[in-house]
Amino acid sequence: MSKHHVVMARTLGVALVAGLGLASCASYDEDFARINSRLDQLDTRVQGAAQSADAANQSAQQANQRLNQLESRVQQLESAPPTRQPRG
């Protein structure tokens, strides 16, 4: 084997290792892209759920305010003296 063949074999070996390294990097890039896409989807769903929870919370607070108003009115009616004489 001549010196030229040794250099060529060494060069091909280095190129092969570098090629495999780049191929694995491309695979990692694809993996990271898939993971980032999934994270983006989950983030969108979480934001939507948070908005729904906020809307539900506001509705519940409004319902509680209305119940408090009704409770106050019921207490006033119960404690007020009768305005008419019962029949009988």
C-alpha positions as CSV (number, residue, x, y, z in Angstrom):
1,M,0.0,0.0,0.0
2,S,1.5,3.3,-1.0
3,K,1.5,6.5,1.0
4,H,-1.1,7.9,-1.4
5,H,-3.5,5.0,-0.5
6,V,-2.9,5.5,3.2
7,V,-3.7,9.2,2.9
8,M,-6.8,8.4,0.8
9,A,-8.0,5.7,3.3
10,R,-7.5,8.1,6.2
11,T,-9.3,10.9,4.4
12,L,-12.2,8.5,3.6
13,G,-12.3,7.4,7.2
14,V,-12.5,11.0,8.4
15,A,-15.1,11.9,5.8
16,L,-17.2,8.8,6.9
17,V,-17.0,9.7,10.6
18,A,-17.9,13.4,9.8
19,G,-20.7,12.3,7.6
20,L,-22.2,10.1,10.3
21,G,-21.8,12.9,12.7
22,L,-23.6,15.3,10.4
23,A,-26.3,12.7,9.8
24,S,-26.9,12.3,13.5
25,C,-27.0,16.1,13.9
26,A,-29.7,16.3,11.2
27,S,-31.6,13.6,13.2
28,Y,-31.3,15.6,16.3
29,D,-32.5,18.7,14.5
30,E,-35.6,16.8,13.4
31,D,-36.1,15.5,16.9
32,F,-35.8,19.0,18.3
33,A,-38.1,20.4,15.7
34,R,-40.8,17.8,16.5
35,I,-40.4,18.5,20.2
36,N,-40.6,22.2,19.7
37,S,-43.7,21.8,17.6
38,R,-45.4,19.6,20.3
39,L,-44.4,22.2,22.9
40,D,-46.0,25.0,20.8
41,Q,-49.2,22.9,20.5
42,L,-49.3,22.3,24.2
43,D,-48.6,25.9,25.0
44,T,-51.5,26.9,22.8
45,R,-53.8,24.5,24.5
46,V,-52.7,25.7,28.0
47,Q,-53.3,29.3,27.0
48,G,-56.8,28.4,25.7
49,A,-57.6,26.5,28.9
50,A,-56.4,29.5,31.0
51,Q,-58.6,31.8,29.1
52,S,-61.6,29.5,29.5
53,A,-60.8,29.2,33.3
54,D,-60.7,33.0,33.5
55,A,-64.1,33.4,31.7
56,A,-65.6,30.7,34.0
57,N,-64.2,32.5,37.1
58,Q,-65.7,35.8,36.0
59,S,-69.1,34.1,35.4
60,A,-69.0,32.5,38.8
61,Q,-68.1,35.8,40.4
62,Q,-71.1,37.5,38.7
63,A,-73.4,34.7,39.8
64,N,-72.2,35.0,43.3
65,Q,-72.8,38.8,43.3
66,R,-76.4,38.1,42.0
67,L,-77.0,35.5,44.7
68,N,-75.7,37.9,47.4
69,Q,-78.2,40.6,46.1
70,L,-81.0,38.0,46.1
71,E,-80.1,36.8,49.6
72,S,-80.2,40.4,50.8
73,R,-83.6,41.0,49.3
74,V,-85.0,37.7,50.7
75,Q,-83.8,38.7,54.2
76,Q,-85.4,42.1,53.9
77,L,-88.7,40.5,52.9
78,E,-88.6,37.9,55.7
79,S,-87.8,40.5,58.4
80,A,-90.4,43.1,57.2
81,P,-93.7,43.2,59.0
82,P,-96.7,41.9,57.0
83,T,-98.4,44.6,55.0
84,R,-101.7,42.8,54.7
85,Q,-103.9,41.1,57.2
86,P,-104.2,37.4,56.5
87,R,-107.8,36.3,55.7
88,G,-109.6,34.0,58.0
